[in-house]
Amino acid sequence: DAFDPEILIQCPYNKHHKIRARRFPYHLVKCQKSHPEVAQQLATCPFSARHLVPQADLRDHIMKCSERRLMEHDIVCQSSGFQREQMNAASTWQAPPCDEDWEAELLEQSNSLFIWGRTN
């Protein structure tokens, strides 16, 4: 599963580094500083900052990127009005009937004065 936070991902800066997905963004920042010569040769995918590929392969990566497909799906759904229709649909939820009468309770409470430490 690509969204599993425990999956191990290979670092693009050092092939010997295997990092858990949940820590990967932090590792990228740290490892980029440690390997500036490798960082200059890599390009960041416009769809996911986690995707670092050789600059020469960026165009090919963009065409095949899985994040791109997710973004395209979202755009198609928005343009078709699917989400708008769902948001504009009338809700059928109704509040349950209320037996409370706050004004009557206030009148009852005003007759009894509360004093700390004393009981009526």
C-alpha positions as CSV (number, residue, x, y, z in Angstrom):
1,D,0.0,0.0,0.0
2,A,1.5,3.3,-1.1
3,F,-0.1,5.2,1.8
4,D,1.2,2.9,4.5
5,P,3.2,5.1,6.9
6,E,5.4,2.1,7.9
7,I,6.5,1.2,4.4
8,L,10.3,1.6,3.7
9,I,11.3,4.1,1.0
10,Q,14.7,4.3,-0.6
11,C,16.4,7.7,-0.2
12,P,17.2,9.4,-3.5
13,Y,20.4,11.0,-2.1
14,N,21.9,7.8,-0.5
15,K,20.8,4.4,-1.9
16,H,21.8,2.8,1.4
17,H,19.2,4.7,3.4
18,K,15.8,3.1,3.8
19,I,13.3,5.4,5.6
20,R,9.8,4.8,6.9
21,A,7.2,6.8,4.8
22,R,6.1,8.8,7.8
23,R,9.6,10.1,8.3
24,F,10.6,10.5,4.7
25,P,9.9,14.2,4.2
26,Y,12.1,15.1,7.2
27,H,14.8,12.8,6.0
28,L,14.8,14.4,2.6
29,V,15.5,17.8,4.0
30,K,18.3,16.5,6.2
31,C,19.9,14.3,3.5
32,Q,19.7,17.1,0.9
33,K,21.9,19.2,3.0
34,S,24.4,16.4,3.5
35,H,24.6,15.6,-0.2
36,P,24.5,18.9,-2.1
37,E,26.2,17.5,-5.2
38,V,23.5,14.8,-5.6
39,A,20.8,17.4,-4.9
40,Q,21.9,19.5,-7.9
41,Q,21.4,16.5,-10.2
42,L,17.8,15.8,-9.0
43,A,14.6,17.5,-9.9
44,T,11.4,17.6,-7.7
45,C,8.1,16.3,-9.2
46,P,5.5,19.1,-9.5
47,F,2.9,16.7,-8.1
48,S,4.7,15.4,-5.0
49,A,7.8,16.8,-3.3
50,R,8.6,13.2,-2.2
51,H,9.4,12.3,-5.8
52,L,13.0,13.3,-6.6
53,V,14.2,12.0,-10.0
54,P,17.3,12.7,-12.1
55,Q,16.7,15.9,-14.1
56,A,16.9,14.1,-17.4
57,D,14.1,11.8,-16.3
58,L,11.7,14.4,-15.0
59,R,9.6,14.7,-18.2
60,D,9.1,10.9,-18.3
61,H,8.3,10.8,-14.6
62,I,5.7,13.6,-14.9
63,M,3.9,11.5,-17.6
64,K,3.8,8.4,-15.4
65,C,3.5,9.9,-11.9
66,S,0.8,8.3,-9.8
67,E,0.2,11.6,-7.9
68,R,-0.6,13.2,-11.3
69,R,-3.4,10.7,-11.9
70,L,-4.9,11.5,-8.5
71,M,-4.8,15.2,-9.2
72,E,-6.4,14.7,-12.6
73,H,-9.2,12.6,-11.0
74,D,-9.9,15.5,-8.6
75,I,-10.0,18.0,-11.4
76,V,-12.4,15.8,-13.4
77,C,-14.7,15.4,-10.4
78,Q,-14.7,19.2,-9.8
79,S,-15.3,20.1,-13.4
80,S,-18.2,17.7,-13.7
81,G,-19.9,19.4,-10.7
82,F,-20.1,16.1,-8.8
83,Q,-18.8,17.6,-5.5
84,R,-20.9,20.8,-6.0
85,E,-24.1,18.7,-6.4
86,Q,-23.3,16.7,-3.2
87,M,-22.7,19.9,-1.2
88,N,-25.9,21.6,-2.5
89,A,-28.1,18.6,-1.8
90,A,-30.6,19.3,0.9
91,S,-30.1,17.6,4.2
92,T,-32.9,15.4,5.5
93,W,-31.6,15.6,9.1
94,Q,-33.9,17.1,11.7
95,A,-33.3,18.0,15.3
96,P,-35.0,15.7,17.8
97,P,-37.9,17.4,19.7
98,C,-36.9,19.3,22.8
99,D,-38.8,19.0,26.1
100,E,-36.7,21.7,27.8
101,D,-38.2,25.1,28.7
102,W,-35.3,27.3,29.7
103,E,-37.4,30.3,30.7
104,A,-39.4,28.2,33.2
105,E,-36.2,26.8,34.6
106,L,-34.8,30.3,35.1
107,L,-38.0,31.3,37.0
108,E,-37.6,28.3,39.3
109,Q,-33.9,28.9,39.9
110,S,-34.4,32.6,40.7
111,N,-36.5,31.7,43.8
112,S,-33.7,29.6,45.3
113,L,-30.5,31.4,46.1
114,F,-27.3,29.4,45.9
115,I,-24.9,29.9,48.8
116,W,-21.7,27.9,49.0
117,G,-21.6,25.5,51.8
118,R,-25.3,25.7,52.7
119,T,-28.1,23.3,51.7
120,N,-31.7,24.3,51.4
